[in-house]
Amino acid sequence: MSEKAAIFAVAGNPVLHSKSPLVFNRSFQDNTEKAVYTRISAESVSQAIFLFKDIGLSGMNVTSPFKQSILEKLDKTDPAATAIGAVNTVVKDGDLLKGFNTDHVGVTSTLKELGLRMQDSHCLVLGAGGAGRAAAYGLIQEGAHVILANRTYDKAVQVANSLGCQAAPLNDLKSLLDKTAIVVSALAPRINPIEQEWLRPSHIVLDANYPHSSLYTMALRQGCTAIPGEKWLLNQAIPVYKLFTGREANRKSMVDALSSDFKSNTICDNISLIGFMGCGKTTVGPILAKKLGYSFKDIDTVIEEREGKTVSEIFSLKGEQGFRALEKSVLADIHQDKKTVFACGGGIVLDPTNCETLSRNSLVIWLYVSLESSLQRVDPHSRPLLKTQGNGEKPEVLFQTRIPHYARTAEIVILSGSDPEKTVENIYEEIHHTLPD
């Protein structure tokens, strides 16, 4: 992959469950785009924006809980995002960050594909967050009669007034469903206030969540027209692709990607930590392994034990090419282990075969630190590639060259702060949210 490849991501918390990387990477590949797409787990919207800028992203999708709060961090927003009060897509335009909302298109396009008429239909939208606002906005634009229900009624009233629809508390759902044709749920994944017996076969039910939510399952049992959340994901992603690339999306590629196996929905046998020198792999790794009940292996340490020499000595005797050959051989051997957390060398991602090995056998996590933080954490005399930095630009060149490779290989990016325990907790929470109830 060229270091000039454009990098995109989806930012949220949690975000490891997101299928967006499957959708976009497959379409990038089939459209021969020089681009890659990953996930960013952020603790705050400020952290998401920092990572956007520091990594050098060209664009970013935004998911819960940042769709509303990110508005204040942007330079411009499109009319739909402004009206909705939420953003699901950020695009870099020169020095500006522009916000867009395509979630409303995801809802209305999905319903249109089924031949459903929204004009004058009675629709119930659950949730007044970013996705719920977008759903209500889209349905209203199509001429539907919309009621927005939310656990906090005051919030439902506020949002409904801004959009021009009605509001209701969740306690009224049973009676509301008697008058509703279309139900759109944008509540959190494990929240479902609807009882199964309240649903009728005539109901059309679309839940933003995936994999299949309890509401989706209940709707199927009741004979409703149940629409999986992946349909919403697909139809909002198609206009995003054009915002990102200026080209039309390969719809078939996206559909095929959503039909493929999704590795990150359960914890993997192994976890591999990648990232630039000083990102904390050898510190975070043992703590994470202990928390998960896994063993821990530092690939550089394994190489040193096999060769009877330090990494610096191997570089001096065999050069970088010789070291990379040893690294590749060791990775192939030890990555057959199970229930192991691996700390990988910073340059391991430069070899495509290594990247394939990592992705095939483990959940790959990119621990990110800025170049400035990295150089503050490491002793340059202990790093072979920094000993000959020449005019001082070598660390920056190494850093920028490797970023696209980390992005291509990693399934998720997590900022590695000064507290390794906190970083481990963030990783653990992401993994936990992908596990079945």
N, C-alpha and C positions, 0 to 999 in steps of 0.2 A: 504494500500500500504506500502510495506517495504521501510524504509529509504535508502535501498541499490538499489532501482530501478534506472535504468539509465535514464537520462533526456536528451531529444533532443529538438531542436527548429528550427524555421525559423526566420532569422533576416533580417529586411529591414525597409524601411520608404517610404510610408506607408506599413503596413503588416497585418492589421486586416482583410483585404479581403481574405487573403491566405487560401486555402482549404487544405494545407499540413497537418495541425493537424488532420483533418477528415481522410485523407488517411492513415497516419501512426498510429494513435491511434487505428483505427479499425483493421489494420493488426497486431499491437502489441497484441491486445486483442485476436484475433482469433488464433494467433501463440503462445499464452500464454507467451509472452515476459514480463519480469519485466522491463517495460519501459513506459515512458510517453513523449508526444510531445506537445509543446506550441509555442507561437509566441513571438518574442522580437522586440519591436519598439525601434530603436536606432537613436540617432541624428548624429552619426558619426561611422565610422568603428572602431575607437579606443574604443568607448563606447560598440559596439557589442562584441569586443574581451574581454573587461573588464567583461561584464556580462557572457560571455561564461566561463571564468575562475573562477569568483567569485561565480556563482551559482553552478559550477561544472558540466557543460554539458559534455556528452560523444561525442556528434556530433552536427552539426548545418548546416542547409541549409542556403544559402545566396541568397537574391534576391535584386532587385534594391533598392538603387543605389550603392551597395557595392561590386558587383561581380568583379570589376576590382581592386578597391582600397585595397581590403583585401589581395591581393597577397603579398604585402610588409610586412604584419603582420604574415606570415606563415613561418614555418621552412622548409617545403618541398611541392612541387606540383607534380602531376602526369604529364606525357608527354602531354596529351590532354589539361589540364589546362594551362600548360606552352605555348603551341602552340597557344591556343585561346587567352591567356592573360586575362583570367577570371576564377573565381571559383564559383561553386554553392553548394559545399559541403565541410565542414571542419570536420575532425575526429581527436579526441585526441588519440595519440599513446604514452603512457608513458608521458614524459614531452614535447613531440613534438606536434605541430599542423600541420596536413597534409591537403593539399587542392586538391580537385578533381573537374572535370567537367563532368557531365552526361547530360547536356542540349542538347548536340549534338546527344546523343543516343535517347533522347526524340523526336527529330525531325525526324530522319531517321527511327526509329522504328514505329512511327506513320504512316509515308508514306508507309512503307513496309506492314503494316497491311492491307492497302487498295489495296495491290497488285500493287503498283506503281513502275515503273522502274525509278531510278534516273540516271543511267548511260547515259551520253550524253544528259540528259534533260537540258533545259534552265530554270534556276531558278533565281528569283529576291528576294533578302532579304532586308527588310526595317529596318534600324536601325543598328548603329555600336557600340552599347553598348554591355554588356556582353552576353545577350541572342542572339543578332544578330550575334555576332562573332561566337558563338557556332553553330548557325544554318548554317552559311556559311561554317564553318569548317566541319561539318558533311556531308553536301551535296557534298563538294569537295572530301571528303574521299570516297564517293560513286561514284565518276566519273562524277558529274554534272558540267555544265558550269554555274558559279555563277556570278551574278552582285550584288554588295552591294551598296545600295542607302542610303544616309543619308542627313539630313538637312544641316549639315556642310560638305561640299564636301571635304575639306582638310582632315578631319578625316576619311571619307570614303576611300580616297586614301591611307592614312597611314595604315588602317586596311586591306584593300584589298591587298596591297603590302606584308604585313606580312603573309597573308593567301594564297596568290597565286591566286587571282581572280581579276575581274574587278571592277571598282568603277563608280558611277554615282550620280549626284545631284538629289534631289527629283523632281526638275522641269522637269526632263526627263521621268517621270513615264508613261505618256500617250503613248509615242512611245515605251518605254521599254516593256510595257504590250503586245504590238502587237507581240512581239517575245518571250514571256514568257509562260511556261507551268505551273510552280509551283511558287506560291507567298507565302513567309513567312514573316509575320510582327512581329517585336520585338520592335515596337515603344511604347511609353507610352500609358496608357489605353485610354485617351481621344483624342489621336492624330491619325487622319486618312487622309492622303493626297490624297487618291484615290477617283476619282469620280465614281459613280455607272456605268455610261454608258461606262467606260473604260474596264469593266470586260466582259468576254465572257463565255458562258457555258462550254467551254473546260478548263477554268482555275481551278487549284486546289489551294485553299486558306487556309492557316493555320495561325491563329493569336494566339500569346502567351497569350493574355489577356482573362480573364474570370471575371465575367459572360460575356455573349455574347457581343462582341464589335460591333461597327457600321460597321466595315469592314466585319465581319462575317455575319451580317444581310444583307448587300448589296450583298454579294456573293450568299447568298441563293436566293435573289430576282432575281438575274441574271441567276440562274440555274447552278451556279458553284458547284463543289465539295467543300463544305465548311466544314472545320474541326474545331470543338470547341477547345479552349485552354486547356480544361481539359484533352484532349488526350495527349497533350504535357506534362502536369503536371504528368499524370499517368506514362508515359513511361520513364520520367527521374527519377521518384521516385523509380521505381523497382530496378535499380542498386544501388541507394542510400541506400535502405533498407539493401542490402547485405553489403555495406560498414559500415553501422551502427552496424549490428548485426552478420554478418558472415553467415547469413542464407538467404534462398530464400524468397522473398516476397510472400504474399498471394494475388495474383492478383485479385481474385474474391472479396476478402474483400475490396481491394482498389477501385474497380469498384463500388461495392455496396455503399461504403462511398461517392463517388462522386455523386451518384444518390439520396442521402438522403437530407433532408432539411438542409439548411445552415443558422443558426440563425444570424450570424454576418453580413449579407449583408444589414441589416437596423438597425437603432438605436433601442435598446430594451426599453421596458417600464421602466425597472429599471436598475440601475448600482450599482454593489457591489464592494467596494474597500477592498481588502485583503492584508495581508502582516505582517511582523514581527513588533514588538513594535518599535515605533519611525520612522516608514516609512512615516508618514504624512497623514494618512487616515482622521483624524479629522480636519486637516488643509486644505487639498486639497478638501475634500468632500463638504463643504459648498460653496467654490468658484466655483467648477464644477457645483453644483446644481443651483447656481444663473445664471451661463452662459447658462445652458440648459433650464432654467425656471422650474426646478424640485424642490421638497422639499428635505430636508436632515434629515436623522436620524442616530444617533450614537447608535448602538445596546447596548453597555455598559451603556450608559446614560438611555436608555429605561429600562434596567434591574434594574438600581439603583432607578429609579422613581417607578417602580412596587414594589420593595422590601423595599423601604424606607431606604436603606443602601448603603454604597459605595461598590465598587467591592472588595476592600481590606477587608472590614468587612464581606462580604459574604464568601470570601475565608476562613477567620478565623473561621466563624461559621459553614459553610457547607463543607469546603474543595473544592478542585478543581472539584471533581466529582459532588458535589452539584451545583457548579456554572455552569458547563457544561450542566447540565440538564435544568437549568433556561435559559441559552443561546439558547439551542435547541428549547425550547418552545416559547421563544420570537421571534426567527427567523421565525418559522413556522407561527406565527400570523402576524407579520408586513410585511413579504415578500409578502403578498397578496396585498399590496398597489401598486399603479401605479405612474409613473413619479416621482420616488424617487431615490436619491443617498444614499446608505447605507455604513456606516463605520463599518466594522466588526472587532471583537476582533481577536488578533493574532492567537489564538488557535482554532478558529471556524472550521477550515478545518480538524481538527483531527477526526471529526465525519463524516463518509461517507454520512449519511442522510443529514447533513447540506450542504455538497458539492453538493448533488443532488438538494436540494432546491435552492441553489444559482445559479447553472447552468441552472436549469429549468426556473427560473423567472427573470434572470437578465444577463446582460453583466458583466462578472467577470474580474476585472482588478487587477493584482498583482503589487502593488507599491513596488519596490525593493530598499532596501538600504543595504550596506554591514553591517556586524556585528559590525565593528568598528564604523561606522557612527551611527548605531542604539544606541549603548551604550553611545555615546557622546550626543545623543539627549534626552535620557530618564533619569528620576530620579529613581535609583534602589529601593529607599525606597517606591516609589509609585506603584511598580510592585510586586504583591504577589508572582509570580513565581521566582523573583530574590532575595527575602528576605532570602531564604534558599539555596543560591547558593553553600554552602559548601566550596569546595576547589577552587572555582572560575571558574570551567568548565561548570557550569550549563547554562549560556547564550549560549555558543557555542553548547552545546548538544541540547538545545531547537531550536536553529537556524537551525542546520543541520538536525534535525529530521523533522522539518516542511517544509523544502524546497521541497521535492517531493510532498507533499500534496498541497502546493501552485501551483506547476507546473501542477498537475493533474487537479486542479479546475479552474485555470485562463485561459481565452481565449487570454490574451495578458499580457506581462510584460513590464512595463515602469519604467525606473530609476527615483526615486523620489529625486530630487536634493534639494539644499538649498532654491531655489526660487519656492514656491508653484504655483505662477501664471504661470511660465514656464511649470511646470508639467501639469497643467490644460490645457494649450494651446496645449501641445503634445497629450493629451487624446482627446481633441476636434477635432484636425486635423485628427487623426486616425478615429474617428467616421464619420467625414465629408466625408472622402474619400470612405466610404462604401455606402453613400447615392446615389440614382439614380440621373442622370443629370436632 
